[in-house]
């Protein structure tokens, strides 16, 4: 279950992004979104060096079930996932100085032993901070999206 909630892959054809405030520098917002996109690609391709570079050493994940985990646990989980893809939508970004929050929806897809694909739709909030001139992934909160 932990593996299912970490995904943040962005397929550019499904990208919907809005800024919450009008006074942020759109180039900063786009840069943060591109870091998230890079993280997502690394997750899907199980690119451990890129995951280690983007995830802040203090990274914290708050799971649906009330548990928390850190950077090392996330990387171990990602490396063992059978993710086949993800689609992000409804992304909204709020930037305040060296902190950025991204709110969105993700549909995660995983392969199973039976060959059938499983799907999970989640709402997420990801937090990025700018440290030493680089945007780093600091925190993630995900919750199961209820049927509408």
C-alpha positions, 0 to 999 in steps of 0.5 A, a space after each residue: 500500500 505504501 508503494 501505491 501512494 508515493 507516485 507523482 508521475 506527470 504525463 504532460 498531456 494530462 497536466 492542469 496547473 494553476 497558481 494560487 496567487 497572482 504575484 508569484 514569479 511564474 518562472 519559479 512556479 514552472 521550475 518547481 513543477 519541473 522538479 516534481 516532474 523529474 522526481 516522478 519520472 525517476 520514481 517510475 523508472 526507479 532511478 535511485 540517484 535522481 531520487 536521492 538528489 531530489 528528496 531532501 534528507 529530512 523528507 517526511 511522508 504522511 500516509 493515509 493510515 496515519 504512519 510516517 516514513 522518511 527518505 530511505 524508506 521511500 527510496 526502498 519502496 520505490 525501488 520495489 514497486 511495479 508501477 506502470 504509470 501515473 497521471 497527474 491532474 488538477 495541479 495547483 501551486 503556491 509559492 512563498 519565498 523558498 517554500 512551494 506547495 503543490 496540490 493535485 490529484 494522481 491516478 497510479 497504475 500498477 502491474 499485478 502477478 495476474 497481468 491485470 493493472 490496478 489503479 488508485 486515485 489519490 489527492 496529494 500535497 507535496 512540499 518543496 523547499 529551496 536549499 543551497 539554490 536547489 528545489 528539494 522535495 521535503 514532504 508529501 501527504 496523500 489521501 484516498 480520493 472518494 468517488 464523486 
